[in-house]
Amino acid sequence: MATTRAALSLQRLLVPSNPGKPQPRSTVLARFPSTTSSSRARRAVAAAAAPAAAVLSPPPRLGDVIEAQQFDRDALNEIFVVAREMEAVERDSHRKPSRLLEGYLMATLFYEPSTRTRLSFECAMRRLGGEVLTTENAREFSSAAKGETLEDTIRTVEGYSDIIVLRHFESGSARRAADTANIPVINAGDGPGQHPTQALLDVYTIKREIGTLDGIKLALVGDLANGRTVRSLAYLIAKYQNTKIYFVSPDVVKMKDDIKDYLDSQGVEWEESSDLLEVASKCDVIYQTRIQKERFGERIDLYEAARGKYIVDKKVLDVLPKHGIIMHPLPRLDEIEKEVDGDPRAAYFRQAKNGLYIRMALLKLLLVGH
């Protein structure tokens, strides 16, 4: 299947994450390349042994989706254009089902719990006519429970499928999987590392709701130390001009220095604050997150100290600008009160639906091109 994938049309969207790295073979999409290396080297070797006709085939295309910073603004814009197209495809799915990915198989390997991410990927594949192989608790109900390495699992599963969507409990696991696989790998969350497809749908949501990304003021609230969604979102917001990010969190879960250093290197203004109401009055977007109990291990005392400190409620709504929105990657616990749901600025369920369109767009771009 992988050898029949079509090229994306716009050469300008090639984003070299490592210019010294061998380019992938022409049959592998790498337009928005990840920063993996060994699988790319294997593909380059395959290209050297391929017939001359293959060498002359279209330019590199979308490969793996591993981290938010692999995309530039042009790449983001093209993904968003395709996502808008996917909205129409989904609306017409009952009257005119898509057969775009008919014959393709997607494997979802989830070593951590998931509702929205796993179901939206599986829905995206099926809405486009493809099929799904799935395991929702691979940590317990796969050969990982017997001690099988991630690399061996990936080598096995790629023999059954055309693309792998991976959620894992270890940071860096998606990169390891992509280094191993010869088919595309999508990072659906790697421990406290990154969640690039969530960041893509988050930025898409801001664009759809606010109308622009340049010049926005964004508050990241809650568990910023362990939240992979806020880390990936910070990387993507840094692609836009004149933005400002506020970090609002309990002391035990402050944003890590690597993100702050990256924002500094990109000239992005940021500020830490302990006053959610003051920040909300200045912001276009409040991005609330839950305090992640599962990341605290045995330090339940630290979890309890952090939980409940910052809650989005009517008082926050009262100071939030009328054009502003409230987002949340979900699931929520008590960090957004239910009374907020009825306010038109509560965008988190629309945000979740946008995840379907972004993931449909990525599957299309990875498997058949633009």
Secondary structure, DSSP 8 states (H G I E B T S, - for coil): -GGG----S-GGG---S-TTS----TTS--SS--S--HHHHHHHHHHHHS-HHHHTS-------B--GGG--HHHHHHHHHHHHHHHHHHHTTTTS---TTTT-EEEEEESS--SHHHHHHHHHHHHTT-EEEEES-TTTSSGGGGT--HHHHHHHHTTT-SEEEEEESSTTHHHHHHHH-SS-EEEEEETTS--HHHHHHHHHHHHHHHS-STT-EEEEES-TTT-HHHHHHHHHHTTSTT-EEEEE--GGG---HHHHHHHHHTT-EEEEES-HHHHHTT-SEEEE----GGGSTT-HHHHHHHTTSS-B-HHHHHHS-TT-EEE--S--SSSB-GGGTTSTTB-HHHHHHHHHHHHHHHHHHHHT--
